[in-house]
């Protein structure tokens, strides 16, 4: 049996959320998608509200993952405890609410495991080691397909995680940097991989932010509150095709859709 799994890059701002909620059911149908994982930590710009998380789940996302902005909207804490479909990084402190992995029902009775991890290079230094955390979870996770969202800054750390988990999980993708990388591939032992999915939000922007606000920062101007850019939005991600008999990924395709009607694929 082959499964098509869509991983969607970081949703940025209300406009990105609105475009995704309008588009995802059509995308699922046209791409014959069986399961969707979406990183939603920037749906409010910084953080995600309970209603925004529910909007993602209602529009066709199966699991919402988070990252370093998990606590940007602190009222998300109750939903993190209540909903098994909302994950925060598993290597956060055990003292915080929520869970970092889960097992979900897939087509044909398949069990799909999803793990959310956060990197430590140029990020918050407090999380536990993501590599050893992955080892601990894999010893517990009894699933037919295992997917990993690694929310990290450094490309080297993401690549190392891909190689470390090669053959042990079905797919590893990176989130956080909001710029898609051109390295979608299948690693030697059968794990699908891409360093960063990109983002879902304003296309004419700097990582979703109005360009002039980002330029002002780099020119040394007075600090100003970031605001999301206007204009058409885009959805960026990747489709991983998993062969459950071979127990590995057989194809990875980068995908994007844009409000002006443009869409594309890179094998």
Protein Blocks (a to p, Z undefined) as FASTA:
>chain_A
ZZddddddddehjklmmmmmmmmmmmmmmnopabdcddfklmnopacdfklmmmmmmnop
abdcddfklmmpmmlmmmmmmpmkbccdfkbcfkbgcjfbdcdddehhiacdddddddfe
hpafkbccfklmmmmmmmmmccfbdcdddddfblklmmmmmmmmgokambdcdehjopac
fkbccdfkopacdfbgbjaddfbbgehiafklmmmmmnopacddddddedjddddddddd
ddfklopafbdcdddddfkopacddZZ
